[in-house]
Amino acid sequence: MSRTKRNHLDGSLYIMDDEKQGRDKKPYNKPPKWFKQKQRRKERTQAKQDLHQGYQPEVVHHGDQWDWN
């Protein structure tokens, strides 16, 4: 893995020293992978159900982060 660490203030990356100072973690307000997979599954199911019933599928307006927060 790369020895880069994210600067959460401006989004840039910088190189870490050889000492391990901690892991680069995902920001707390971003949704985890399991939530995104669950949302995709719900959207696909709803679209298939709409097509089966003869309706036009709805357009998804908001992203995962909007639903997570």
MOPAC internal coordinates of N, CA, C and O (Angstrom, degrees):
PM7 1SCF
backbone

  N    0.0000 0     0.00 0     0.00 0    0    0    0
  C    1.4427 1     0.00 0     0.00 0    1    0    0
  C    1.5253 1   110.52 1     0.00 0    2    1    0
  O    1.2310 1   121.55 1   -24.37 1    3    2    1
  N    1.2510 1   114.65 1   155.63 1    3    2    1
  C    1.4534 1   121.28 1  -179.08 1    5    3    2
  C    1.5214 1   110.67 1   -73.32 1    6    5    3
  O    1.2310 1   120.70 1   -29.09 1    7    6    5
  N    1.3144 1   116.27 1   150.91 1    7    6    5
  C    1.4660 1   120.59 1   177.63 1    9    7    6
  C    1.5223 1   110.15 1   -99.89 1   10    9    7
  O    1.2310 1   120.78 1  -130.75 1   11   10    9
  N    1.3029 1   116.12 1    49.25 1   11   10    9
  C    1.4559 1   120.52 1   176.75 1   13   11   10
  C    1.5116 1   109.47 1  -108.33 1   14   13   11
  O    1.2310 1   121.00 1   -26.75 1   15   14   13
  N    1.2958 1   115.69 1   153.25 1   15   14   13
  C    1.4522 1   121.29 1   179.75 1   17   15   14
  C    1.5161 1   108.03 1  -131.63 1   18   17   15
  O    1.2310 1   120.68 1   -42.40 1   19   18   17
  N    1.3178 1   116.31 1   137.60 1   19   18   17
  C    1.4580 1   121.12 1  -177.06 1   21   19   18
  C    1.5195 1   110.25 1   -80.91 1   22   21   19
  O    1.2310 1   121.12 1   -45.60 1   23   22   21
  N    1.3206 1   115.47 1   134.40 1   23   22   21
  C    1.4553 1   121.50 1   172.04 1   25   23   22
  C    1.5221 1   105.93 1   -90.01 1   26   25   23
  O    1.2310 1   119.91 1   -69.69 1   27   26   25
  N    1.3244 1   117.77 1   110.31 1   27   26   25
  C    1.4630 1   121.60 1  -172.57 1   29   27   26
  C    1.5192 1   113.02 1   -73.52 1   30   29   27
  O    1.2310 1   119.93 1   167.98 1   31   30   29
  N    1.3017 1   117.73 1   -12.02 1   31   30   29
  C    1.4563 1   119.13 1  -178.91 1   33   31   30
  C    1.5194 1   112.04 1   -78.48 1   34   33   31
  O    1.2310 1   120.52 1   134.79 1   35   34   33
  N    1.3374 1   116.60 1   -45.21 1   35   34   33
  C    1.4646 1   117.71 1  -178.68 1   37   35   34
  C    1.5181 1   113.32 1  -118.65 1   38   37   35
  O    1.2310 1   119.35 1  -178.34 1   39   38   37
  N    1.3335 1   118.84 1     1.66 1   39   38   37
  C    1.4539 1   121.54 1   175.31 1   41   39   38
  C    1.5068 1   115.39 1    81.42 1   42   41   39
  O    1.2310 1   119.53 1  -178.14 1   43   42   41
  N    1.3267 1   118.50 1     1.86 1   43   42   41
  C    1.4538 1   120.27 1  -178.76 1   45   43   42
  C    1.5301 1   110.33 1   -84.85 1   46   45   43
  O    1.2310 1   121.18 1   -14.56 1   47   46   45
  N    1.3242 1   115.36 1   165.44 1   47   46   45
  C    1.4585 1   121.37 1   178.29 1   49   47   46
  C    1.5173 1   109.26 1  -109.79 1   50   49   47
  O    1.2310 1   120.22 1   -31.03 1   51   50   49
  N    1.3054 1   117.18 1   148.97 1   51   50   49
  C    1.4498 1   120.72 1   174.66 1   53   51   50
  C    1.5183 1   108.95 1  -141.44 1   54   53   51
  O    1.2310 1   120.42 1   -23.08 1   55   54   53
  N    1.3198 1   116.81 1   156.92 1   55   54   53
  C    1.4593 1   122.63 1  -175.40 1   57   55   54
  C    1.5274 1   109.44 1   -81.31 1   58   57   55
  O    1.2310 1   121.19 1   -44.31 1   59   58   57
  N    1.3314 1   115.33 1   135.69 1   59   58   57
  C    1.4650 1   120.63 1   178.38 1   61   59   58
  C    1.5256 1   110.09 1   -84.37 1   62   61   59
  O    1.2310 1   120.60 1   -18.57 1   63   62   61
  N    1.3043 1   116.46 1   161.43 1   63   62   61
  C    1.4524 1   121.28 1   171.73 1   65   63   62
  C    1.5213 1   108.80 1   -71.65 1   66   65   63
  O    1.2310 1   120.87 1    -5.50 1   67   66   65
  N    1.3434 1   115.95 1   174.50 1   67   66   65
  C    1.4585 1   119.61 1   179.18 1   69   67   66
  C    1.5261 1   111.88 1   -66.70 1   70   69   67
  O    1.2310 1   120.14 1   152.64 1   71   70   69
  N    1.3254 1   117.33 1   -27.36 1   71   70   69
  C    1.4566 1   119.24 1   177.51 1   73   71   70
  C    1.5215 1   108.58 1   -71.25 1   74   73   71
  O    1.2310 1   120.96 1   -38.22 1   75   74   73
  N    1.3162 1   115.77 1   141.78 1   75   74   73
  C    1.4575 1   119.66 1   179.24 1   77   75   74
  C    1.5292 1   108.20 1   -81.83 1   78   77   75
  O    1.2310 1   120.40 1   -63.29 1   79   78   77
  N    1.3205 1   116.84 1   116.71 1   79   78   77
  C    1.4577 1   120.79 1  -175.74 1   81   79   78
  C    1.5259 1   112.13 1  -101.54 1   82   81   79
  O    1.2310 1   119.59 1   173.69 1   83   82   81
  N    1.2961 1   118.38 1    -6.31 1   83   82   81
  C    1.4446 1   120.90 1  -178.73 1   85   83   82
  C    1.5174 1   110.80 1   137.67 1   86   85   83
  O    1.2310 1   121.16 1   -15.92 1   87   86   85
  N    1.2938 1   115.39 1   164.08 1   87   86   85
  C    1.4549 1   120.27 1  -177.80 1   89   87   86
  C    1.5139 1   111.01 1   -83.57 1   90   89   87
  O    1.2310 1   121.83 1   -28.03 1   91   90   89
  N    1.3233 1   114.11 1   151.97 1   91   90   89
  C    1.4504 1   121.33 1   173.62 1   93   91   90
  C    1.5242 1   106.36 1   -82.46 1   94   93   91
  O    1.2310 1   120.07 1   -70.64 1   95   94   93
  N    1.3157 1   117.47 1   109.36 1   95   94   93
  C    1.4600 1   121.20 1  -175.08 1   97   95   94
  C    1.5149 1   111.31 1  -101.72 1   98   97   95
  O    1.2310 1   121.68 1   -24.27 1   99   98   97
  N    1.3158 1   114.39 1   155.73 1   99   98   97
  C    1.4571 1   121.35 1   176.51 1  101   99   98
  C    1.5277 1   107.90 1   -70.83 1  102  101   99
  O    1.2310 1   119.44 1   -40.16 1  103  102  101
  N    1.3284 1   118.67 1   139.84 1  103  102  101
  C    1.4674 1   120.30 1   177.77 1  105  103  102
  C    1.5238 1   111.18 1   -58.49 1  106  105  103
  O    1.2310 1   120.42 1   -32.49 1  107  106  105
  N    1.3087 1   116.80 1   147.51 1  107  106  105
  C    1.4643 1   121.78 1  -173.25 1  109  107  106
  C    1.5219 1   112.99 1   -64.58 1  110  109  107
  O    1.2310 1   119.44 1   156.04 1  111  110  109
  N    1.3239 1   118.67 1   -23.96 1  111  110  109
  C    1.4506 1   119.95 1  -176.32 1  113  111  110
  C    1.5280 1   113.10 1   -89.85 1  114  113  111
  O    1.2310 1   119.41 1  -177.91 1  115  114  113
  N    1.3305 1   118.73 1     2.09 1  115  114  113
  C    1.4574 1   122.19 1   177.58 1  117  115  114
  C    1.5302 1   109.27 1   -91.42 1  118  117  115
  O    1.2310 1   119.57 1   -38.48 1  119  118  117
  N    1.3247 1   118.42 1   141.52 1  119  118  117
  C    1.4623 1   120.34 1  -178.88 1  121  119  118
  C    1.5300 1   111.46 1   -74.78 1  122  121  119
  O    1.2310 1   120.12 1   -33.34 1  123  122  121
  N    1.3397 1   117.38 1   146.66 1  123  122  121
  C    1.4591 1   120.73 1   177.45 1  125  123  122
  C    1.5283 1   111.35 1   -76.74 1  126  125  123
  O    1.2310 1   121.60 1   -10.02 1  127  126  125
  N    1.3173 1   114.55 1   169.98 1  127  126  125
  C    1.4606 1   120.97 1  -176.22 1  129  127  126
  C    1.5245 1   111.99 1   -61.17 1  130  129  127
  O    1.2310 1   119.89 1   138.80 1  131  130  129
  N    1.3458 1   117.81 1   -41.20 1  131  130  129
  C    1.4617 1   119.86 1  -177.31 1  133  131  130
  C    1.5213 1   111.06 1   -63.55 1  134  133  131
  O    1.2310 1   119.91 1   146.59 1  135  134  133
  N    1.3292 1   117.78 1   -33.41 1  135  134  133
  C    1.4665 1   120.51 1   179.10 1  137  135  134
  C    1.5298 1   110.65 1   -69.33 1  138  137  135
  O    1.2310 1   120.56 1   138.31 1  139  138  137
  N    1.3307 1   116.53 1   -41.69 1  139  138  137
  C    1.4633 1   120.07 1   179.57 1  141  139  138
  C    1.5295 1   111.02 1   -65.21 1  142  141  139
  O    1.2310 1   120.35 1   140.07 1  143  142  141
  N    1.3424 1   116.94 1   -39.93 1  143  142  141
  C    1.4579 1   120.11 1   177.80 1  145  143  142
  C    1.5266 1   110.84 1   -64.17 1  146  145  143
  O    1.2310 1   120.44 1   139.19 1  147  146  145
  N    1.3205 1   116.76 1   -40.81 1  147  146  145
  C    1.4677 1   120.99 1   178.95 1  149  147  146
  C    1.5261 1   110.94 1   -63.61 1  150  149  147
  O    1.2310 1   120.45 1   139.24 1  151  150  149
  N    1.3378 1   116.74 1   -40.76 1  151  150  149
  C    1.4618 1   120.77 1   179.21 1  153  151  150
  C    1.5255 1   111.09 1   -65.32 1  154  153  151
  O    1.2310 1   119.85 1   136.97 1  155  154  153
  N    1.3634 1   117.89 1   -43.03 1  155  154  153
  C    1.4624 1   120.58 1   178.90 1  157  155  154
  C    1.5263 1   110.26 1   -61.51 1  158  157  155
  O    1.2310 1   120.60 1   138.75 1  159  158  157
  N    1.3451 1   116.46 1   -41.25 1  159  158  157
  C    1.4550 1   120.69 1  -179.63 1  161  159  158
  C    1.5242 1   111.04 1   -62.57 1  162  161  159
  O    1.2310 1   120.56 1   137.98 1  163  162  161
  N    1.3379 1   116.54 1   -42.02 1  163  162  161
  C    1.4635 1   120.18 1   178.32 1  165  163  162
  C    1.5212 1   111.61 1   -65.53 1  166  165  163
  O    1.2310 1   120.14 1   138.68 1  167  166  165
  N    1.3371 1   117.33 1   -41.32 1  167  166  165
  C    1.4665 1   121.06 1  -179.68 1  169  167  166
  C    1.5253 1   111.30 1   -65.47 1  170  169  167
  O    1.2310 1   120.36 1   136.84 1  171  170  169
  N    1.3458 1   116.92 1   -43.16 1  171  170  169
  C    1.4663 1   119.90 1   178.96 1  173  171  170
  C    1.5218 1   111.29 1   -64.81 1  174  173  171
  O    1.2310 1   120.34 1   138.73 1  175  174  173
  N    1.3355 1   116.96 1   -41.27 1  175  174  173
  C    1.4527 1   120.89 1   179.31 1  177  175  174
  C    1.5199 1   111.16 1   -62.85 1  178  177  175
  O    1.2310 1   120.44 1   136.20 1  179  178  177
  N    1.3127 1   116.76 1   -43.80 1  179  178  177
  C    1.4646 1   120.62 1  -179.89 1  181  179  178
  C    1.5249 1   111.40 1   -64.96 1  182  181  179
  O    1.2310 1   120.27 1   139.93 1  183  182  181
  N    1.3432 1   117.10 1   -40.07 1  183  182  181
  C    1.4628 1   120.47 1   179.23 1  185  183  182
  C    1.5238 1   111.23 1   -65.70 1  186  185  183
  O    1.2310 1   120.38 1   137.38 1  187  186  185
  N    1.3376 1   116.89 1   -42.62 1  187  186  185
  C    1.4649 1   120.09 1   178.74 1  189  187  186
  C    1.5238 1   111.32 1   -64.88 1  190  189  187
  O    1.2310 1   120.57 1   140.37 1  191  190  189
  N    1.3260 1   116.51 1   -39.63 1  191  190  189
  C    1.4556 1   120.71 1   179.39 1  193  191  190
  C    1.5319 1   110.54 1   -65.78 1  194  193  191
  O    1.2310 1   120.00 1   138.78 1  195  194  193
  N    1.3238 1   117.61 1   -41.22 1  195  194  193
  C    1.4655 1   121.06 1   177.85 1  197  195  194
  C    1.5310 1   111.11 1   -62.17 1  198  197  195
  O    1.2310 1   120.41 1   135.59 1  199  198  197
  N    1.3328 1   116.83 1   -44.41 1  199  198  197
  C    1.4598 1   120.12 1   179.12 1  201  199  198
  C    1.5322 1   111.13 1   -64.03 1  202  201  199
  O    1.2310 1   120.50 1   140.44 1  203  202  201
  N    1.3131 1   116.65 1   -39.56 1  203  202  201
  C    1.4632 1   120.96 1   179.54 1  205  203  202
  C    1.5285 1   111.29 1   -64.17 1  206  205  203
  O    1.2310 1   120.29 1   144.06 1  207  206  205
  N    1.3299 1   117.06 1   -35.94 1  207  206  205
  C    1.4616 1   121.27 1  -179.05 1  209  207  206
  C    1.5257 1   112.31 1   -86.88 1  210  209  207
  O    1.2310 1   120.01 1   176.77 1  211  210  209
  N    1.3328 1   117.58 1    -3.23 1  211  210  209
  C    1.4514 1   121.10 1   175.73 1  213  211  210
  C    1.5183 1   114.66 1    91.51 1  214  213  211
  O    1.2310 1   119.75 1  -167.43 1  215  214  213
  N    1.3176 1   118.08 1    12.57 1  215  214  213
  C    1.4589 1   122.09 1   178.10 1  217  215  214
  C    1.5266 1   110.49 1   -96.54 1  218  217  215
  O    1.2310 1   121.05 1   -18.41 1  219  218  217
  N    1.3073 1   115.60 1   161.59 1  219  218  217
  C    1.4632 1   121.29 1   172.83 1  221  219  218
  C    1.5299 1   108.11 1   -80.44 1  222  221  219
  O    1.2310 1   119.09 1   -49.92 1  223  222  221
  N    1.3456 1   119.35 1   130.08 1  223  222  221
  C    1.4779 1   120.26 1  -179.96 1  225  223  222
  C    1.5282 1   111.29 1   -62.32 1  226  225  223
  O    1.2310 1   120.90 1   -35.38 1  227  226  225
  N    1.3252 1   115.88 1   144.62 1  227  226  225
  C    1.4700 1   121.40 1   178.30 1  229  227  226
  C    1.5185 1   111.06 1   -71.76 1  230  229  227
  O    1.2310 1   120.84 1   -30.18 1  231  230  229
  N    1.3066 1   116.00 1   149.82 1  231  230  229
  C    1.4569 1   121.84 1   174.67 1  233  231  230
  C    1.5249 1   107.78 1   -87.62 1  234  233  231
  O    1.2310 1   120.56 1   -47.30 1  235  234  233
  N    1.3382 1   116.53 1   132.70 1  235  234  233
  C    1.4603 1   121.37 1   179.20 1  237  235  234
  C    1.5239 1   107.81 1   -81.47 1  238  237  235
  O    1.2310 1   120.28 1   -62.13 1  239  238  237
  N    1.3272 1   117.06 1   117.87 1  239  238  237
  C    1.4606 1   120.97 1  -173.98 1  241  239  238
  C    1.5278 1   113.21 1   -90.92 1  242  241  239
  O    1.2310 1   120.04 1   144.67 1  243  242  241
  N    1.3154 1   117.54 1   -35.33 1  243  242  241
  C    1.4628 1   120.65 1  -174.43 1  245  243  242
  C    1.5135 1   110.49 1  -109.23 1  246  245  243
  O    1.2310 1   120.46 1   -23.38 1  247  246  245
  N    1.3222 1   116.72 1   156.62 1  247  246  245
  C    1.4467 1   121.98 1   179.93 1  249  247  246
  C    1.5162 1   111.78 1   -92.98 1  250  249  247
  O    1.2310 1   121.71 1     4.33 1  251  250  249
  N    1.3286 1   114.33 1  -175.67 1  251  250  249
  C    1.4556 1   120.56 1  -177.98 1  253  251  250
  C    1.5149 1   112.45 1   -65.64 1  254  253  251
  O    1.2310 1   120.30 1   141.56 1  255  254  253
  N    1.3056 1   117.03 1   -38.44 1  255  254  253
  C    1.4582 1   119.94 1  -177.59 1  257  255  254
  C    1.5209 1   111.13 1   -64.54 1  258  257  255
  O    1.2310 1   120.34 1   145.24 1  259  258  257
  N    1.3174 1   116.96 1   -34.76 1  259  258  257
  C    1.4624 1   120.55 1   178.89 1  261  259  258
  C    1.5286 1   109.57 1   -66.01 1  262  261  259
  O    1.2310 1   119.88 1   138.90 1  263  262  261
  N    1.3477 1   117.84 1   -41.10 1  263  262  261
  C    1.4612 1   121.70 1   179.47 1  265  263  262
  C    1.5206 1   111.85 1   -72.23 1  266  265  263
  O    1.2310 1   120.08 1   145.99 1  267  266  265
  N    1.3134 1   117.46 1   -34.01 1  267  266  265
  C    1.4696 1   122.06 1  -176.29 1  269  267  266
  C    1.5310 1   111.37 1   -69.93 1  270  269  267
  O    1.2310 1   120.52 1   142.25 1  271  270  269
  N    1.3283 1   116.62 1   -37.75 1  271  270  269
  C    1.4628 1   120.28 1  -177.67 1  273  271  270
  C    1.4627 1   110.26 1   -88.70 1  274  273  271
  O    1.2310 1   120.10 1   180.00 1  275  274  273

